[in-house]
Amino acid sequence: TMKILQLGKFFPIEGGVEKVMLDLTTGISNREIYCDMMSSASTPELEKPIELGKFGRILPCETLIKLNSTMLSPCMVARLRKICHEYDIIHVHHPDPMAAVALYFSGYKGKVILHWHSDILKQKVSLQFYKPLQKWLIKRADLIVGTTPVYIEESPYLKKFQYKTTYLPIGIDPTIPNAREAEEIRAQYPGKKIVFSLGRLIEYKGFKYLIDAASLLSDDYVVLIGGKGPLEEELRLQITEKGLSDKVKLLGRISEEVKNACFGACDVFCMSSIMKTEAFGIVQLEAMSCGKPVVATNIAGSGVSWVNEHGFSGLNAEPENAAELAGAIAEICNNQAAYETYCNNAKIRYDDFFTMDEMINRCTFIYNNLLHAREVRSIIPAGAQTQTVG
């Protein structure tokens, strides 16, 4: 009989946090548990409530202006104050200053979960103004949930609050490549081992190091990079100057079908990110769901290397180290028996931790225990390998 409100970010979906919010709202309401989602609306025509069946709604709120990646929505403050008493738990998704403001002025007295997707890293000036409200939100939360145990333990803002933390890994539906389309991609590169990577062409994704790694791999490798971004011309120039036009292909923005086909066609997926801005790396889950080994990076304080278990689902190299990236790719691919083990293990790790059902199961477990447990430390999802502090 409990009723939940997911609070924060934008509608329609613009990024990973919003997708997690919508997936939780949909998945939990499908379990016949009342769950609504309140977000700022990106466009005026999306300001009316959207029914998700008998047990869920999306409640978009009118946006006044967008400033520093934050939607300013006085409507959210007024609406939450009016209806907050209807909910047993408000699940706030961070970072989103507007959600924190709305909760602060709502007068809500019930349970609060703070979902700590990431620290605020880029908007350092804005953070100085937001810090007092962020401190209040951390203290107000009955439970703080991270996407990985690493990120929640390493965040400097949460050091004093480990006694009320746990984690909830992101879950996704499996990527299902079309076999014919995957074979068509493989046919374009006969005799080649295919390394696939995907993401916006921006600095923290570290694609320049993946291109350097390609120059260190033997000629029976080809690297396919999907995505658009401001560094596209710079990366194309790097490929040309290094004479890698036959070995590294920038695919540009690709459709969902082509993306899935690339996952199906590749031998290994590589995520070469170099900064903590990459907090989780959902693309790793897509690769694992296809049974593809992952090469990722050991970013200090990030959960990326926890998602890809080193020596099990793949290997993790040091950030900004092309030689280690190349060595990890070759180590996975050059021994057939080891390669098949990595493939099997990647699928096992996805099935154990990162399915949509597992995320909804664990989240429901957390809700039930928050409402009924006597102490926070007992709120650990079934099967989770959480270290409890305090």
N, C-alpha and C positions, 0 to 999 in steps of 0.2 A: 504493500500500500504506500510505500515511500514515493516521494515526488522530487525530481532532480532538475536543476537549471544549470545548463552549460552557459558560461558568461564570458564574452570577450571577442575581440578581433572583428573580422569583416564577413559580410555576405554579399554576393556569392564568394566562393572560395578563391583566394588569391595566393595561398601558400600552404605550407605543411601544417601549421597550427590550426588553421581553419578546417582543414581536411580531417584532422584528428577530432576536432569538436563535432563536426557533422557525422563522422563515422560513429562516435560514441552516442550521440543523440539518436541516430537511426538504429544502431544495434541494440541499445538499451530499451528503446520504445518497442522494438520488435519482440523483446522478451516480456512484453506487457507490464513494463514498469514505466510510470509516467516520467517523461524526460523532455524538456523543452530546451531550446537554444536561443539566446538573445545576443544579437550582434549589431554593429553599425551597418547600415545599408550603403553599398557603394554607389547606387543610383536611385533616384526618386521612385521609379516604377516598382522597386522591390521592397517597399516599405510596409506592405500588407502582410499579415500573418499567413504562413504556409502550413497547411495541415500535413502531418506525416502519419496519418492514420489515427486510430482512437487514442493512442498513448503518447503522441508527440507533436510538437509544433516548432516551427522556426519563427522567431519574433524579431524581424529586422527593425531597426530604429533609424529615424531620419537623421542624416548627417549634416551638420552645419558647414564644416570645412575639414579638409585633410591637412594635417600639419606634422612634419617629421615622422611620417609613416603611421601616424595616429589619427583615427577618425574622431573628431570632436562632435559629440552627440548629446546635447542637453535632454533630448527625448529619452535616451537610455536612463538617465538619472530619474526622470519623472516616472517612467514606466516601471522601473525596478522598485522604486519606493512604494508604488501602488500595489504591486503583486508579490513582493518578496515573501510575505508571510505565508504564501501558498506552498512554499518549498521546504522540504526537510534538509536538503543540502544544496548549497550554491557552489558549483565547481568552476572556479575562476582560472582562466588560462592566461599565463604570463609569458612574455611581456605584452601588456596592453594597458597603458595608463587610464584609458577611458573606463575600462571595466573596474579598475581600482577606485576611481572617483565615484562611479555609480554605486558600488558597494558601500563606500564610506558614508555617503549621504542617504543610503536606503533605510537605515535604522534596523536592518536585519539582525535578528537575535539567534538564528539557527546555526547549524554546522556549516563550516566553510572548508573546502579543499582548495589549496593553491597548487595548480599544475605548473611546475617550473620547467617550461620547455627550453629556456636558455637565459643566460645573463644578458643584460643590455650592454652591447659591446661597441656599437658604432655611434649612437647618438650620445656622446659623452657630455656635451653641454646640456642637453635636455635632461640627462640623468641626474645632474646636480639639483635640478628643480623637483624631479620626481622622487628622489631618494627618501625624503621624509614619509611620503605616502607608501613607498615600497616597504620601508621598515614597519609601518603600521600594518600593512597587508600580511607580511611575514609573521608578525606577532599575533594578528587576528586569526590566522589560519589554524584550524584544529589539526590539520594534516597537510604536509607538503609532499607532493608526488613528483618525481622526476621521470624522465624517459629511460634513464640508465642509472645504475648505482654509482658509476664513476662521476657523472656530471653533478649529481646531488651532493656527493661527498667533497668534490673539488671546488664548488662555487664558493667564492669568498663571502658572499652574502648569507650563506646558510650554515656557516661553521658552528655557530652557537645554537643551532636549532636541529641538530642531527637526531635528537631524541624524538622528534615528531615527523620523521621522513620515511618514505618508502619509495618504490619505483614501479612504474607501469610501462613496460615496453610498448612501443607503437606496433600495431598489427595491421596487416593489409590482406586483401584478397590475393590469391596467387596470380602471378603473371602466366598467361597461357598462350604461348606462341603458336601461330599457324605453321604447321610443319612444312607446307609447300613454300610459303613465303620465306621461312628460315633457310630452306634448301636453296632458294634462288639467290639469297645473299651469299651463302657459302660458295655457290657456283661462280660468283664474280671474282673470288679469290682462291682459285684451285691450288691445293697443296699448301695453303697458308694456315697457320694458327691465328685465330682472330681474337684480338683484345678489344673489348668494347668499353667505352666510357660515356657518361651522360651528365649534362648539367649546363647551367649558364656559363658563358665564356667570360668569367670574371676572375679577379686575382686569387681569391681564397680557394678556388677550385684547383689551383695548382697545375693546370693543363700544360704549362710550358715545361714542367718537369717530366710529365708523361711523354711529351714530344722528345725531350732529351733522352729519356729512357729508351724510346723507340730506336734511336741511333745506336744504342748499345746492344740491341737484340739482333739475332741473326736474320738473314733475309727471308726465312720462312715464317716470319711474323708480319701481320698487318694490324694497325691500330685504327679503330673507327671511333670518332668522337661526335656525339650528337648534341646539338644545342646551339643557341645563338647568344650574342652578348657583345659588349663594347670592345673586347680584346680580340675579336675575330680577325681583323686585318693584321694585327701584331702577330698572332699565331700563324696565320698563313705565310707571313714573311719569314718567320722562324723556320717553318717547314721547307720553304723554298731555299733559304740560305744554307740549310743543312743537307740539301739534296734528298729530302724524304718524301717527295711528292707521290712516289709509288708505295710508300710504306705507312704514311699517316693520312687519313682522309677525314676532313671536316664535313660532316653530313648536313650541317645547318639544323634548323628546327624540323623535327620529324614527327609524323603522326603517331598516334597510339599503336596502330597496326604495325608500322615500320619499327617502332621502338621494341615492341614485343618480339618481332621477328629477329631483331638484332640480339636480344637476350637469348633467343633460341639458337641462333647461329654461332654465337661466340664460344670460345673455349674458356675464357676467363674474363671476369669483369674487374675493372680497375677504377678505384676512386682515389685520386691523387691530391685531395684537399690538404691545405697547409695551415689553416687557422681554426681557432675554437668556434668561429662563426658556424662551422660545420659541426653541429652538436650531436647529430645522430646518423644521418645518411640513409634515408628511406630507400634510395636506389639499391643499396646493398641487399635489402630484403627482396626486392624484385628479382635480383640475380639468384639469390639463394632459393627462392621459391621455384626456380627453373632448374635447380640442381647445378648451378654454376659456381665454381670457386671464386673468391673475392681477394683481390689485393687492395688493401687500404693503407691508412697511415696512423702512426702513434701520435696524435695531436694531444699535447698536454692539456688535461682538464676536460677533454671532450669524451663523449661516449662512443665515438666512431669505432675505436679498436676493441671495445667491449662487444659491440654488435657483431663484428667479424672476429670470431674467436681464433686467435693466432695458433697455427698448427692444427686446427680442426676444420673450420669452414674456409680457411684461406690463410694468408700471411699478411702481416702489417709491417710496413717499412717506415723509416724515419721521414718526416716531412722535408720537402725541398731536397730530396736525395734521389736523383735520377738513377744512380748506380744501384741503390737498394731496390727501387721499383723494378728495374729490369731484372735484377737477380731473383726477386720474388716471383715474377711472372715466369721466368725460365725454370725455376725450381719446381713450380707447380706443374708446368706443362711438359717437361722433358723426361719424366718418368711415368709411364702409362699406369702402372699399378698405383703409385702415389696419387696420380691425377684422378683416377676413379674413386679412390678413398675420399679425396677432397670433395668431389662431386656429391657423393653419398652423404657426407657429413654436412655439407652446405644445406641440403634439403632437410636433414634431421634437425639442424639448428633452427631453420625457419619453422618447421612443424612444432617444435618444442616451445618456442618463445614468441614468434612474430606473426601468427595467423590472426585474422580478424576475430574469430571465435575466442581465441585465447585472450585477446585484449578485452573483449566484452566480459568474458568470464571473470577475469582478474579485477576489472573495474567494478563489477557488481559485487564481488567479494569484498572489496574495499568499502563500498557504500554500506553494505550490511553490517560490517564490523565497526565502522565509524559510528553508526547509530546505536550499536548494541554492546560493543566491547568496553571493558572497564578501563583499559589503558591503551594508549596509542601504539605501543610497541608490538601489540598482538595483531596489528593490521598489516600483515605481510601476505601478498598474494600466494595462493597455493602453487608450489613448484618453483617459487622465486628463490634465488640464491642471494638474498639481501643480507648485508651486514648491519645489525642493529647497534646503534651507538647510544649510550646513556643508560 
